[in-house]
Amino acid sequence: MRVDSTGSVDTVISCQRVSKEFSSKRGTTKVIENISLEVKRNEFVVLFGPGQCGKTTLMNVLSGLDTATSGTVYSLGEKVVRPGAERGVVFQSMALFPWLTVRGNVAYGPKARGFEKSVWIEKSDYYINLVGLKGFEDSYINKLSGGMKQRVGIARAYCNEPEVLFMDEPFSALDAQTRYLMQEEIMRIWSTEKRTIVFITNNIEEAVYVADRIILLTNCPAKIKKEYHIDLPRPRDYTSPEFLSLRDEISKNMDRTL
Amino acid sequence: MNRKLFLHLLISILSVIAFVGIWHLFTAVLRVVSVNTLPDPMKVFTSFIKKFSNPNPDGATLLQHTAASLQVALTGYFYALIIGIPLGIMMAWNKYIDRFVRPLFDLLKPIPGVAWIPLMIVIFGLGIASKAAVVFFSAVVPCVLNSYTGIKQTKDVHLWVARTFGASHHQKLFTIAIPTALPHILTGVRVALGAAWVAIVAAELLGATRGLGFMIQQSRGIYRTDIIIVGMLAIGICGGILTSILTIISNFLLKGRR
């Protein structure tokens, strides 16, 4: 357990006054403005906001794939300057490797880090099983359905055993039915194997269903508008009055965009 | 399914039969052209069979000529692969290597392989080396170009995934970029084989002491059109067999991707 720069114990990832601008010929666009946040160990945090408000940019900055224009990101108290194995990412486009089997994809991280074969076989077996893909170890990615692909993406990120998992709208490409199913699945997986998760979505129902805490962002540039601690018992019911009233309240506070 | 396959086979055979039939009609039946100018199919067939054991009129049997051509072509082709593929990969992966090699490569690229024949014969004489060099120059260009294009297909998001898993620059090349490029690399390998086979025959037409091109050239001098056609058939059959072997290999290497 380490103490980070903000002095709080057991913070896995945090950022202070992070802003991000993109410059082009037409001038500079501010995408993120002055965001400070902290994510505690095993917390399920949802970054929720309208349309193209810079959620993915924020995730890129937090994971180290991109650098902030100003402000600092800390991971376990250390400054983040580049991506690292302790910060896993599940991309919106899934970004699975089509030249590898399910096993090859899931075991990629441990293999890249030089674990012995027996170790990465064991690890990948465990996580393939966890996401419910037992029996598909030797299937190639193109043979899988959308939901199965996203399971592979989750297993691949989990299998590298990162401190924090970033998930960028992981279910946005799925059809409605599969999306509900995967929301249940991610809850089941997370309850079995607790991890710190930073989950991005623009779907209010999904946000309320999965989150310990929802960080509501404004439209471009993204600022923190409000935070909600969701303490509804799990598994949650999409149709319960408490669920619906939370959903309403957060929706009302969300910026409207076209 | 089987009936459909049979039908397709039948249609394919029909085209060959029709071609040979028309050829037979114009030569053996109608005698539009003299037998010395264009022999009939039966004559070519018997010459083809005889040529397996008969070294006349050019000093070697059909198999000896074929082996000579294959030996030279495959030598040049082999060097083209082991130099061209890594060169293309390195040019695509490292911009300094690209800058260094590109001016020279762009200058040599438009020169057809056969344009090297006179110079190579002057330098290396009529032996294996000159013709292998011509084959090399013809085959190396598609190897470089396709490997380069293939590596350039690498998706940024795949590289990001690798980075979040802690993969090194070296690992990104070998576990992400090269697997991405493999279909293109194999296309280059196939195109290069075609180019190599064209180059060897062209080189042998101009200067050789053995080989299918040499056999054709010798037969032209003594008006043995039947042997010219035998040589052309042997070239076609060999090229076809080599291409099929490569297709089988690349289908094996790319299994699961489609």
Interface residues (C-beta under 8 A of the other chain):
Chain A: S63 L65 R82 P83 G84 A85 R87 G88 V89 F91 S93 A95 F97 P98 W99 L100 T101 Y108 G109 A112 R113 Y140 N142 K143 N160
Chain B: K155 V157 H158 W160 V161 A162 R163 T164 F165 G166 A167 Q171 T175 I176 P179 T180 L182 K255 G256 R257 R258
